[in-house]
């Protein structure tokens, strides 16, 4: 499998280095996840050196993603019959949760080309391929409004995207544009350094079981936030057009 001339980690590699299990908070889904983080990281290093691929973040059920996925499943009308964008999709857990809750369409977006393989495999495992599009690119400068003046997506979901300052600043600004355009924007975060601190409304809290191999605690208190409209949009200004 290739993308832009880069040899990707294959489905066989993922199957050999993960197990088909359910994330602790999402028993409705079965995902191919790493059960021993160090083993997978070491197995991936050779491929990283050869192909310049990022670390295998797609192999772990991060706390913010689990919280958003749980919230979506428990509140299915937020996505049922709607156009959904899952940003920073990783394993595809959040987007697949939306499809499980009857979303009309889901775009699962990530910048890691290996995530495309993982998402496709997880979708097939759960029988949730219908309505799914996998978009592997940086979307953070792309339009947020459709040609009819409405939001490009009805619901935008993002789990655990606030761990690095420059990326988090860009992401939050882009998500705010979606909220200002009229989309429902939900962000899951377990208290990362660069989590949103303004223009948000709390939807739910979850105590999310996680591995000590990737977190500093076996249980992370995790919030799901809804982005509210910016002051500019609330004052009646027209959101930025595509």
C-alpha angles and dihedrals in degrees: 000000000000138000121186090344093304117127108231131214103261134233087252090058091052092048092050095049103039140049129228101245140141119253109247094249096037111056089159091074134057114208135179100246138164114256093184110041096190093053093052093044091053093045090051096048094079091053091045092054092048099042108022093241122162123246116287098264087149090072098067134071097229117206096243092051093048090052094050092045091050092048092049094050092047091047101039096163088071089070108013110121091357138121106251132191119199108198120201088012100177105169090007091246096139096043092046089051088055091051090047086055090053103262110174094224136358129197109200107202129192136145095223110091091207089061087067090063092045094047093048091049092048092047091052092047090056097038090241102126095115112099094009124127121180115212116188107190143083104279098175095108095044126110122275099196131072124227091262091061095254128112116291089226129028094214130021119195128192128174125191098347099137103082101103124047105225094043092043093051091051093044095049092048091051093046089050089055089055091051091048089051090057104265123135104244119195124185126189117205134164094205100289117178095257101038117144113276103177138040092030137118123205114243102172147337125224133184099224122199110226138169121266086222090072103022138041094239137036090230124043121194101225132188132207110212131192115215111231124209118279122252089254093056093042090055089059101260116148112255116244111282123230 
